[in-house]
Amino acid sequence: MPRTSLSFLHSSAILGVMAFVAFPGFAAEPSSPLEFPRIAGYGGVVRLPDAGERPRAGGKVVFDTTAAAAAGKPNRGLDSAARLVNIYASEGMEQSRPRIAVILHTGATLAALSDEAHGRSATGGPNPNRQLVEDLVAEGVEVWVCGQSVIRGGHSLDDVLPGIKVAYSAMIFNINRQADGWSTLGVH
């Protein structure tokens, strides 16, 4: 590889690290206030009336969620599903939004546990996702957990929060949903 290409790659890597350090998790406060038109306190949105690629009616989307959240914080996959609900609500399109499903597996399995089971985990304490799960289910969002991840993580299927459905496995869930025409957004 020519030396200029290596210099470019090195500069790009440094810029990437700088961006990660400057904007870890995009935690900076937005310049416009967040709105929560359907799910209060979760999935906040900023109105962008002049942005392109506007919400469209219909569709089906799975938030394939593998990462655990920081202690006491909501899971990103669940929060992203709430954001999609809130985006459509902010545009007055509640009745025509996509069908939404979340599949929790691997590290994200903790978000599916009851307060008691979550308290026994390394994270401890009550499940900070309980209210968000209840709100999503009330909005018609399907919330699923991988049964393999629950059992392999040392929990019982009885430890799963009410309202969350148990899939045989996240792999099977994703294969089936994709075969049925669902889009998948990975949340890691």
C-alpha positions in Angstrom: 0.0 0.0 0.0 1.4 3.5 -0.9 2.6 5.6 2.0 -0.1 8.2 1.4 -2.8 5.6 1.8 -1.4 4.5 5.1 -1.2 8.1 6.3 -4.9 8.6 5.3 -5.9 5.4 7.1 -3.9 6.5 10.2 -5.5 10.0 10.1 -9.0 8.5 9.7 -8.4 6.2 12.6 -7.3 9.1 14.8 -10.4 11.1 13.8 -12.6 8.1 14.5 -11.2 7.8 18.0 -11.5 11.5 18.6 -15.1 11.4 17.5 -15.8 8.5 19.8 -14.2 10.3 22.8 -15.9 13.6 22.0 -19.3 12.0 21.4 -19.5 8.8 23.5 -23.0 7.4 22.9 -24.1 10.8 21.6 -24.9 11.9 25.1 -24.7 15.6 24.5 -28.0 17.5 25.0 -29.7 18.3 21.7 -30.1 21.9 20.8 -33.9 21.4 20.5 -36.0 20.0 23.3 -36.9 16.3 23.1 -40.5 15.4 22.6 -42.2 12.2 23.9 -45.6 12.2 22.1 -46.6 8.6 22.9 -44.1 7.0 25.3 -43.2 9.4 28.1 -39.6 9.6 29.1 -38.3 7.1 26.5 -37.3 7.4 22.9 -37.3 11.2 22.8 -37.4 12.8 19.3 -36.4 16.2 17.9 -38.8 17.5 15.2 -37.1 17.9 11.9 -39.7 19.3 9.5 -37.2 20.0 6.7 -35.3 16.6 6.8 -35.4 14.3 3.9 -36.4 10.6 4.0 -39.7 11.2 5.8 -41.6 8.5 7.7 -43.8 6.4 5.3 -46.9 4.4 6.0 -46.5 0.6 6.7 -43.6 -1.7 6.9 -42.4 -4.2 9.5 -39.2 -3.8 11.5 -37.3 -5.9 14.1 -34.9 -4.3 16.5 -32.3 -7.1 16.9 -30.9 -6.2 20.3 -27.8 -7.8 21.8 -26.1 -5.3 24.1 -26.7 -4.8 27.8 -27.4 -1.3 29.0 -25.3 0.5 31.5 -26.5 -0.1 35.1 -29.8 1.7 35.8 -30.2 2.8 32.1 -32.8 1.7 29.6 -31.8 -0.8 26.9 -30.9 0.9 23.6 -33.0 -1.5 21.5 -36.1 -0.9 23.6 -35.4 2.8 23.7 -35.0 2.8 19.9 -38.4 1.1 19.4 -39.9 3.8 21.6 -38.2 6.4 19.5 -39.8 5.0 16.3 -43.2 5.0 18.0 -42.6 8.6 19.0 -41.3 9.7 15.5 -44.5 8.4 13.9 -46.6 10.1 16.6 -44.8 13.4 16.2 -45.7 13.2 12.5 -49.4 12.4 13.2 -48.9 8.9 11.7 -49.7 6.7 14.7 -52.2 4.6 12.7 -49.9 4.0 9.8 -46.6 3.3 11.5 -44.7 0.1 10.8 -45.3 -3.0 12.8 -42.5 -3.1 15.4 -40.8 -6.0 17.2 -37.8 -6.2 19.5 -35.8 -9.4 20.1 -33.6 -9.3 23.2 -30.7 -11.8 23.3 -27.1 -12.2 24.5 -26.3 -9.3 26.9 -29.7 -7.6 26.3 -31.5 -10.6 27.9 -31.2 -8.8 31.3 -33.7 -6.2 30.0 -36.3 -8.9 29.9 -36.1 -10.1 33.5 -38.4 -9.5 36.4 -37.3 -7.2 39.1 -36.5 -10.2 41.4 -34.4 -12.0 38.7 -32.7 -8.8 37.7 -31.8 -8.2 41.3 -30.0 -11.5 41.4 -28.0 -10.6 38.3 -24.5 -9.0 38.4 -26.2 -5.7 37.6 -28.5 -6.0 40.6 -31.5 -3.9 41.6 -34.9 -3.6 39.9 -35.1 -3.8 36.2 -34.9 -0.3 34.8 -36.7 -1.5 31.6 -39.9 -2.7 33.2 -41.9 0.5 32.6 -40.6 0.9 29.1 -41.5 -2.7 28.3 -45.1 -2.1 29.6 -45.4 1.1 27.6 -44.1 -0.5 24.4 -46.5 -3.5 24.8 -49.4 -1.1 25.4 -48.5 0.6 22.1 -48.7 -2.7 20.2 -44.9 -3.3 20.0 -44.0 -6.9 20.2 -41.2 -7.5 22.8 -39.5 -10.9 22.6 -36.6 -12.6 24.4 -34.5 -15.5 23.2 -35.4 -18.5 25.3 -31.9 -19.9 24.7 -30.3 -16.8 26.1 -32.6 -16.8 29.2 -31.8 -20.4 30.0 -28.1 -20.3 29.1 -27.8 -17.1 31.2 -28.8 -19.2 34.3 -32.4 -17.9 34.5 -35.8 -19.6 34.2 -38.5 -18.7 31.7 -40.6 -17.8 34.7 -38.1 -14.9 35.3 -39.3 -13.1 32.1 -41.3 -9.9 32.6 -45.1 -10.2 31.9 -45.8 -9.0 28.3 -42.6 -10.3 26.9 -42.9 -13.3 24.6 -40.3 -16.1 24.6 -38.8 -17.1 21.2 -37.3 -20.5 20.7 -34.1 -18.6 19.8 -33.2 -15.2 18.4 -31.7 -16.9 15.4 -34.9 -18.6 14.6 -36.9 -15.5 15.3 -34.7 -13.4 12.9 -34.8 -16.1 10.2 -38.6 -16.3 10.4 -39.2 -12.6 10.5 -36.9 -12.0 7.5 -38.6 -14.7 5.6 -41.9 -12.9 6.3 -40.6 -9.6 4.9 -39.5 -7.8 8.1 -36.5 -5.4 8.0 -33.9 -5.9 10.7 -32.1 -3.1 12.5 -29.2 -4.3 14.7 -28.8 -2.6 18.0 -25.4 -3.7 19.6 
